[in-house]
Amino acid sequence: MLNASWEDRDHTLWIELEGELDQDDCLKIQDEFHGRIEKGDGDVVIVMSGVTFLASMGIGMLVKANLTLREQGRNLKLSGVPDKVRKILDATGLLGEFSLV
């Protein structure tokens, strides 16, 4: 089960994700996830240290968020990316598309 928490800190939206970013769980949070990103005006940091699985739906959410933010002149940063998630992003050729902090 995926848990998400949202916090605005110093003009930056921090999103902490815990659990599996699979199809079912992504469908549950995607509207709020993208809504908060689109309505903000600062950068976004996604804390992924608690993510245990990343499926294609989760990758799609991250890619869409990254594109939305770039179009608005904002940045998406991934924090605490676990090795297994990093390997998935690397294997898909997407690792370099994200700023890692």
Salt bridges, closest charged atoms under 4 A:
GLU7 OE2 - ARG9 NE 3.45
ASP25 OD1 - LYS28 NZ 3.57
GLU32 OE2 - ARG36 NH2 2.94
ASP41 OD1 - HIS11 ND1 3.54
ASP43 OD2 - LYS77 NZ 3.99
GLU97 OE1 - ARG70 NH1 3.28
